[in-house]
């Protein structure tokens, strides 16, 4: 038994219809209250009828009544006005600081055992997701209604790292956006070295050279640590010479070349190709970003990321190793990922910080009209019958998998709670 399961029973009213407190009074749950995930009582603003009296206040959950003292609640004024203590075992009498007993409800034997049996199965399974074998492909278990909230949760999670970038840049929004967007060009595998590359090469330097694709590539490849070799081809030789000049001019220090990952990547996704495409984006935008996205349609924004690597890369994937000629243009899946992981979270965060809720709503609308991602996890969800037609839905599904299913937060999941509660009353 644990507090999470007891909280689930309380929140979703999965307890017996006839409840009696330890003091012998009848108890009716008029409203279980709002669950609190921070410090303080577990549920705020509950409404209960105890005996003939209606109470409004907070409810605390414990496995053992003695946990009240073990957790120091008897010394915390925040718990003085708790109207009910819900426990699995009443192993000790509990009192408020004024000496009055705390009303206590023992839930042992007050719920259907099959709920706990189902819960244990979910906790012990090693399937792709705990409820994989219980899902009916004919229903989405309310996911369609829940998906916008899940998508917002995912956006809020991604804004944590953006906040750090903004703080580190002394609240320079353009610099923070430049660093964050650079990370998205690295996708999952090379996100960190791309972000470190941008941090090592301030936007103010980039802006001084946006009129030259060649100088931008010299700066970016040099700071990436990829020009510290002897070359025989004219283009990398020229890049190196230009970089050495600019490096000395600005006092730059490159990151370690060893940070970049090529293994198990398709050649078109090699960081060399993405760096050149990023240089193209910086040249096109002249390092000025926000005015390009404000009020733009989805099609207009998509066109901003239809980027090609420079001419040298038509016949190369890495320096010094020619291959058959093929233009290296950013594909639709790559563009989609940059918008989902780079542009959308930053605009959402910007709207939050600037008190512009319409910006956040616009981001969700943007994602809803953008095609969904394709990966192994999304394929699993599709097989289970869940909708994955647009980026808002696929982002919601990825968040559900990684932040609920993988962590077995089934009791906090609307799908899990429904599976546990079905046909138990």
VEXDREN-2710 file (C-alpha; in Angstrom, 1 decimal):
% VEXDREN-2710
k/r/px/py/pz
1/UNK/0.0/0.0/0.0
2/UNK/1.2/3.5/-0.7
3/UNK/-0.1/7.1/-0.5
4/UNK/-0.4/7.4/-4.2
5/UNK/-3.0/4.6/-4.4
6/UNK/-5.0/6.0/-1.4
7/UNK/-5.0/9.4/-3.1
8/UNK/-6.3/7.8/-6.2
9/UNK/-9.2/6.1/-4.3
10/UNK/-10.0/9.4/-2.7
11/UNK/-9.8/11.6/-5.8
12/UNK/-11.9/9.3/-7.9
13/UNK/-14.3/8.3/-5.2
14/UNK/-13.5/4.6/-5.4
15/UNK/-14.4/4.0/-1.8
16/UNK/-17.5/2.4/-0.3
17/UNK/-20.7/4.3/-0.4
18/UNK/-21.1/3.8/3.4
19/UNK/-18.2/5.4/5.2
20/UNK/-17.8/5.7/9.0
21/UNK/-15.0/7.8/10.7
22/UNK/-13.0/6.4/13.6
23/UNK/-15.2/8.5/15.9
24/UNK/-18.3/6.6/14.6
25/UNK/-19.7/9.4/12.5
26/UNK/-21.1/8.8/9.0
27/UNK/-19.1/10.4/6.2
28/UNK/-20.2/11.5/2.8
29/UNK/-17.8/12.9/0.2
30/UNK/-19.5/15.9/-1.4
31/UNK/-16.3/16.9/-3.2
32/UNK/-12.9/15.3/-2.7
33/UNK/-11.1/18.6/-3.2
34/UNK/-8.3/19.7/-5.5
35/UNK/-5.1/17.5/-5.4
36/UNK/-2.0/19.4/-4.2
37/UNK/1.3/18.4/-5.7
38/UNK/3.4/20.9/-3.6
39/UNK/4.0/21.2/0.1
40/UNK/1.0/21.2/2.4
41/UNK/-2.1/19.0/2.7
42/UNK/-2.8/16.6/-0.1
43/UNK/-6.2/17.9/-1.1
44/UNK/-7.5/21.5/-0.8
45/UNK/-11.0/22.7/-0.5
46/UNK/-12.7/19.4/0.0
47/UNK/-16.4/19.4/1.0
48/UNK/-17.6/16.6/3.4
49/UNK/-20.6/15.8/5.4
50/UNK/-19.6/14.3/8.7
51/UNK/-22.6/13.3/10.8
52/UNK/-25.1/16.1/10.3
53/UNK/-22.4/18.8/9.7
54/UNK/-21.0/20.0/6.4
55/UNK/-17.3/20.8/6.4
56/UNK/-15.1/22.6/3.9
57/UNK/-11.3/22.3/4.2
58/UNK/-8.2/20.2/3.5
59/UNK/-7.7/16.5/3.6
60/UNK/-4.4/14.7/4.3
61/UNK/-3.5/11.2/3.1
62/UNK/-1.2/8.7/4.8
63/UNK/-0.7/4.9/4.9
64/UNK/-0.3/5.0/8.7
65/UNK/-1.9/7.5/11.0
66/UNK/1.4/7.8/12.8
67/UNK/2.9/9.3/9.6
68/UNK/1.2/12.5/10.7
69/UNK/3.9/12.8/13.4
70/UNK/6.6/11.2/11.4
71/UNK/6.2/13.8/8.7
72/UNK/6.1/16.7/11.3
73/UNK/2.6/17.8/10.5
74/UNK/1.9/18.4/14.2
75/UNK/4.4/21.2/14.0
76/UNK/3.2/22.7/10.8
77/UNK/0.4/25.4/10.9
78/UNK/-0.6/24.4/7.4
79/UNK/-2.2/21.3/8.7
80/UNK/-4.1/22.9/11.7
81/UNK/-7.2/23.1/9.6
82/UNK/-7.3/19.7/8.1
83/UNK/-10.9/18.4/8.3
84/UNK/-10.0/14.8/7.6
85/UNK/-7.1/12.4/7.9
86/UNK/-7.5/9.5/5.4
87/UNK/-5.3/6.5/6.3
88/UNK/-4.9/2.8/5.5
89/UNK/-4.1/1.9/9.1
90/UNK/-5.0/3.8/12.3
91/UNK/-2.0/2.9/14.4
92/UNK/-2.0/6.0/16.5
93/UNK/-4.4/8.8/17.7
94/UNK/-3.7/12.1/16.0
95/UNK/-4.4/15.5/17.4
96/UNK/-4.4/19.1/16.2
97/UNK/-2.0/21.6/18.0
98/UNK/-5.0/22.8/20.1
99/UNK/-5.5/19.3/21.5
100/UNK/-8.6/18.4/19.4
101/UNK/-8.6/15.0/17.7
102/UNK/-8.2/14.9/13.9
103/UNK/-11.2/13.3/12.2
104/UNK/-9.9/10.1/10.7
105/UNK/-11.2/7.7/8.0
106/UNK/-9.6/4.3/7.7
107/UNK/-10.0/3.0/4.1
108/UNK/-8.8/-0.6/4.7
109/UNK/-11.6/-2.9/3.4
110/UNK/-13.5/0.2/2.1
111/UNK/-12.7/-0.3/-1.6
112/UNK/-12.9/-3.1/-4.2
113/UNK/-9.9/-5.4/-3.9
114/UNK/-9.8/-5.9/-7.7
115/UNK/-8.8/-2.2/-8.1
116/UNK/-5.7/-2.9/-6.1
117/UNK/-5.1/-6.1/-7.9
118/UNK/-5.2/-4.3/-11.3
119/UNK/-2.9/-1.6/-9.9
120/UNK/-0.3/-4.2/-8.8
121/UNK/-0.4/-5.7/-12.3
122/UNK/0.3/-2.3/-13.8
123/UNK/3.2/-1.7/-11.4
124/UNK/4.8/-5.1/-12.0
125/UNK/4.5/-5.4/-15.8
126/UNK/7.5/-5.0/-18.1
127/UNK/5.5/-4.3/-21.3
128/UNK/6.1/-1.3/-23.6
129/UNK/3.6/0.6/-21.4
130/UNK/2.0/-0.9/-18.3
131/UNK/-1.5/-1.1/-19.7
132/UNK/-0.6/-2.3/-23.2
133/UNK/-2.5/-5.6/-23.0
134/UNK/-5.6/-3.8/-21.5
135/UNK/-6.1/-1.3/-24.3
136/UNK/-9.0/-1.7/-26.7
137/UNK/-8.1/-0.3/-30.1
138/UNK/-11.7/0.8/-30.5
139/UNK/-11.4/3.6/-28.0
140/UNK/-8.9/6.3/-27.1
141/UNK/-10.0/6.4/-23.4
142/UNK/-10.6/10.1/-23.5
143/UNK/-7.1/10.9/-24.9
144/UNK/-8.5/13.2/-27.6
145/UNK/-9.9/15.5/-24.8
146/UNK/-6.8/15.1/-22.7
147/UNK/-4.2/15.6/-25.5
148/UNK/-4.2/19.5/-25.5
149/UNK/-3.3/19.5/-21.8
150/UNK/-0.6/16.8/-22.3
151/UNK/0.8/18.9/-25.2
152/UNK/0.9/21.9/-22.9
153/UNK/2.7/19.9/-20.2
154/UNK/5.3/18.9/-22.7
155/UNK/5.8/22.5/-23.8
156/UNK/6.1/23.6/-20.2
157/UNK/8.7/20.8/-19.6
158/UNK/10.8/22.0/-22.6
159/UNK/10.7/25.6/-21.4
160/UNK/12.8/24.7/-18.3
161/UNK/15.9/24.6/-20.4
162/UNK/14.9/27.7/-22.3
163/UNK/14.6/29.6/-19.0
164/UNK/18.2/28.6/-18.2
165/UNK/19.4/29.9/-21.6
166/UNK/17.6/33.2/-21.1
167/UNK/19.1/33.6/-17.6
168/UNK/22.5/32.8/-18.9
169/UNK/22.2/35.3/-21.7
170/UNK/21.3/38.2/-19.3
171/UNK/17.7/38.2/-20.5
172/UNK/18.7/38.6/-24.2
173/UNK/15.8/37.0/-26.0
174/UNK/17.5/36.9/-29.4
175/UNK/20.6/35.3/-28.0
176/UNK/18.5/32.7/-26.0
177/UNK/16.5/31.9/-29.1
178/UNK/19.6/31.6/-31.2
179/UNK/21.1/29.1/-28.8
180/UNK/17.9/27.1/-28.4
181/UNK/17.2/26.9/-32.1
182/UNK/20.8/25.8/-32.7
183/UNK/20.2/22.9/-30.3
184/UNK/17.1/21.9/-32.4
185/UNK/19.3/21.6/-35.5
186/UNK/21.2/18.9/-33.7
187/UNK/18.0/17.0/-33.1
188/UNK/18.2/14.5/-30.3
189/UNK/21.7/13.1/-30.9
190/UNK/23.6/16.3/-31.4
191/UNK/21.5/18.7/-29.4
192/UNK/24.1/19.5/-26.8
193/UNK/27.1/20.1/-29.0
194/UNK/25.0/22.3/-31.3
195/UNK/23.8/24.4/-28.2
196/UNK/27.4/24.6/-27.0
197/UNK/28.5/25.7/-30.4
198/UNK/26.1/28.6/-30.3
199/UNK/27.1/29.5/-26.8
200/UNK/30.8/29.6/-27.9
201/UNK/29.9/31.9/-30.8
202/UNK/27.7/34.9/-29.7
203/UNK/25.0/36.1/-31.9
204/UNK/26.5/39.6/-32.1
205/UNK/29.5/38.1/-34.0
206/UNK/27.1/36.1/-36.3
207/UNK/25.2/39.3/-37.2
208/UNK/28.4/41.0/-38.3
209/UNK/28.9/38.3/-41.0
210/UNK/25.4/37.4/-42.2
211/UNK/26.2/38.9/-45.6
212/UNK/28.6/36.0/-46.2
213/UNK/27.7/32.3/-46.2
214/UNK/31.4/31.5/-46.4
215/UNK/32.3/33.4/-43.3
216/UNK/29.4/32.0/-41.3
217/UNK/30.5/28.5/-42.2
218/UNK/34.1/29.3/-41.3
219/UNK/32.9/30.5/-37.9
220/UNK/30.5/27.6/-37.3
221/UNK/32.8/24.8/-38.5
222/UNK/35.8/26.3/-36.8
223/UNK/34.0/26.7/-33.4
224/UNK/32.7/23.1/-33.9
225/UNK/36.3/22.0/-33.7
226/UNK/36.1/20.5/-37.2
227/UNK/38.8/22.6/-38.9
228/UNK/41.7/21.5/-36.8
229/UNK/43.0/19.2/-39.5
230/UNK/45.2/19.4/-42.6
231/UNK/43.1/19.5/-45.7
232/UNK/43.9/19.0/-49.4
233/UNK/40.6/20.4/-50.9
234/UNK/40.4/24.1/-51.5
235/UNK/37.1/24.8/-49.7
236/UNK/38.1/23.4/-46.3
237/UNK/41.5/25.0/-46.6
238/UNK/39.9/28.4/-47.3
239/UNK/37.5/27.8/-44.4
240/UNK/40.3/27.1/-42.0
241/UNK/42.3/30.2/-43.1
242/UNK/39.3/32.4/-42.7
243/UNK/38.5/30.9/-39.3
244/UNK/42.0/31.4/-38.0
245/UNK/41.7/35.0/-38.8
246/UNK/38.3/35.5/-37.3
247/UNK/39.2/33.3/-34.3
248/UNK/42.1/35.6/-33.5
249/UNK/40.0/38.7/-34.1
250/UNK/37.3/37.8/-31.7
251/UNK/39.3/35.6/-29.2
252/UNK/37.2/32.5/-29.9
253/UNK/37.7/29.1/-28.4
254/UNK/36.2/26.1/-30.2
255/UNK/34.4/23.2/-28.5
256/UNK/35.8/19.7/-28.7
257/UNK/35.3/18.0/-32.0
258/UNK/34.8/14.7/-30.2
259/UNK/31.4/15.8/-28.9
260/UNK/29.8/15.4/-32.3
261/UNK/28.2/12.1/-33.0
262/UNK/28.0/10.5/-36.5
263/UNK/27.5/6.9/-35.5
264/UNK/24.1/5.4/-36.4
265/UNK/23.0/8.6/-38.2
266/UNK/21.9/8.7/-41.8
267/UNK/24.6/10.7/-43.7
268/UNK/22.0/13.4/-44.5
269/UNK/21.6/13.9/-40.8
270/UNK/25.4/14.3/-40.1
271/UNK/26.2/17.3/-38.0
272/UNK/28.4/18.7/-40.9
273/UNK/25.3/18.9/-43.1
274/UNK/23.2/20.5/-40.3
275/UNK/25.8/23.1/-39.5
276/UNK/25.9/24.2/-43.1
277/UNK/22.1/24.3/-43.2
278/UNK/22.1/26.3/-40.0
279/UNK/24.5/28.8/-41.6
280/UNK/22.0/29.2/-44.4
281/UNK/19.3/29.9/-41.9
282/UNK/21.4/32.5/-40.2
283/UNK/22.3/34.2/-43.5
284/UNK/18.7/34.3/-44.7
285/UNK/17.3/35.7/-41.4
286/UNK/20.3/37.9/-40.8
287/UNK/20.2/36.8/-37.2
288/UNK/16.9/38.6/-36.6
289/UNK/14.2/36.1/-35.6
290/UNK/11.0/37.2/-33.9
291/UNK/9.6/39.4/-36.6
292/UNK/9.8/36.4/-39.0
293/UNK/7.4/34.3/-37.0
294/UNK/4.9/36.8/-35.6
295/UNK/1.7/36.5/-37.5
296/UNK/3.1/34.1/-40.0
297/UNK/1.0/31.2/-41.4
298/UNK/2.2/27.6/-41.1
299/UNK/3.2/27.5/-44.7
300/UNK/5.2/30.7/-44.4
301/UNK/7.1/29.4/-41.4
302/UNK/7.7/26.0/-43.0
303/UNK/9.4/27.8/-46.0
304/UNK/11.9/29.5/-43.7
305/UNK/13.4/26.1/-42.9
306/UNK/13.6/24.7/-46.4
307/UNK/17.4/25.0/-46.2
308/UNK/20.2/23.6/-48.3
309/UNK/23.8/23.0/-47.4
310/UNK/26.4/25.0/-49.4
311/UNK/27.7/23.7/-52.7
312/UNK/30.7/21.8/-51.3
313/UNK/28.3/19.5/-49.4
314/UNK/26.6/18.5/-52.6
315/UNK/29.5/16.1/-53.0
316/UNK/30.4/15.5/-49.4
317/UNK/29.0/14.4/-46.1
318/UNK/32.3/14.9/-44.2
319/UNK/35.3/17.0/-45.0
320/UNK/37.8/15.5/-47.4
321/UNK/35.7/12.5/-48.6
322/UNK/33.9/13.1/-51.9
323/UNK/30.7/11.1/-52.7
324/UNK/28.2/11.1/-55.6
325/UNK/26.6/14.5/-56.1
326/UNK/23.4/15.1/-54.3
327/UNK/22.0/18.4/-53.0
328/UNK/21.6/18.3/-49.2
329/UNK/18.2/20.0/-48.5
330/UNK/16.4/19.8/-45.2
331/UNK/13.7/17.2/-45.5
332/UNK/10.1/17.7/-44.4
333/UNK/10.6/15.5/-41.3
334/UNK/13.6/17.5/-40.2
335/UNK/11.8/20.8/-40.7
336/UNK/8.9/19.4/-38.6
337/UNK/11.2/18.4/-35.8
338/UNK/12.9/21.8/-35.7
339/UNK/9.5/23.5/-35.5
340/UNK/8.2/21.1/-32.8
341/UNK/11.4/21.1/-30.6
342/UNK/12.8/24.5/-31.4
343/UNK/10.4/27.1/-32.5
344/UNK/7.1/26.0/-30.8
345/UNK/8.5/25.7/-27.2
346/UNK/10.3/29.0/-27.4
347/UNK/7.3/30.9/-28.7
348/UNK/5.2/29.2/-26.0
349/UNK/7.7/30.3/-23.3
350/UNK/7.9/33.8/-24.7
351/UNK/4.1/34.1/-24.5
352/UNK/4.1/32.9/-20.9
353/UNK/6.9/35.4/-19.8
354/UNK/5.3/38.3/-21.7
355/UNK/1.8/37.6/-20.4
356/UNK/0.5/36.9/-23.9
357/UNK/-1.8/33.8/-23.5
358/UNK/-2.8/34.2/-27.2
359/UNK/0.7/33.2/-28.1
360/UNK/0.5/29.9/-26.3
361/UNK/-2.9/29.2/-27.9
362/UNK/-1.4/30.0/-31.3
363/UNK/1.4/27.5/-30.7
364/UNK/-1.1/24.8/-29.9
365/UNK/-3.1/25.7/-33.1
366/UNK/0.2/25.6/-35.0
367/UNK/1.0/22.1/-33.8
368/UNK/-2.6/21.0/-34.5
369/UNK/-2.2/21.9/-38.1
370/UNK/1.3/20.4/-38.4
371/UNK/1.7/16.8/-39.4
372/UNK/2.6/14.4/-36.6
373/UNK/6.0/12.8/-36.1
374/UNK/6.9/9.2/-37.1
375/UNK/8.9/7.1/-34.7
376/UNK/8.7/3.7/-32.9
377/UNK/6.7/5.0/-30.0
378/UNK/4.2/6.7/-32.2
379/UNK/3.8/3.5/-34.2
380/UNK/3.0/1.6/-31.0
381/UNK/0.3/4.2/-30.1
382/UNK/-1.2/4.0/-33.5
383/UNK/-1.4/0.2/-33.2
384/UNK/-3.2/0.7/-29.9
385/UNK/-5.8/2.8/-31.7
386/UNK/-4.7/6.3/-30.5
387/UNK/-5.0/9.3/-32.9
388/UNK/-1.6/10.6/-34.1
389/UNK/-2.7/12.7/-37.0
390/UNK/-1.0/16.0/-36.0
391/UNK/2.0/17.3/-34.0
392/UNK/-0.1/18.2/-31.0
393/UNK/-1.4/14.6/-30.7
394/UNK/2.1/13.1/-31.2
395/UNK/3.7/15.4/-28.7
396/UNK/0.9/14.5/-26.3
397/UNK/1.5/10.8/-26.9
398/UNK/5.3/11.1/-26.4
399/UNK/4.8/13.0/-23.2
400/UNK/2.3/10.4/-22.0
401/UNK/4.8/7.6/-22.7
402/UNK/7.9/9.2/-21.2
403/UNK/6.4/11.1/-18.3
404/UNK/3.5/8.8/-17.3
405/UNK/3.9/5.3/-18.7
406/UNK/7.7/4.9/-18.3
407/UNK/7.5/6.3/-14.7
408/UNK/4.4/4.2/-14.0
409/UNK/2.4/7.2/-13.0
410/UNK/-0.7/5.2/-13.8
411/UNK/-2.7/6.7/-10.9
412/UNK/-2.2/10.2/-12.3
413/UNK/-3.0/9.1/-15.9
414/UNK/-6.6/9.5/-17.1
415/UNK/-6.3/6.3/-19.1
416/UNK/-4.8/4.4/-16.2
417/UNK/-7.4/5.7/-13.7
418/UNK/-10.2/4.7/-16.1
419/UNK/-8.8/1.2/-16.6
420/UNK/-8.6/0.7/-12.8
421/UNK/-12.0/2.0/-12.1
422/UNK/-14.1/0.4/-14.9
423/UNK/-16.8/-2.0/-13.8
424/UNK/-15.7/-1.9/-10.1
425/UNK/-18.8/-0.3/-8.6
END
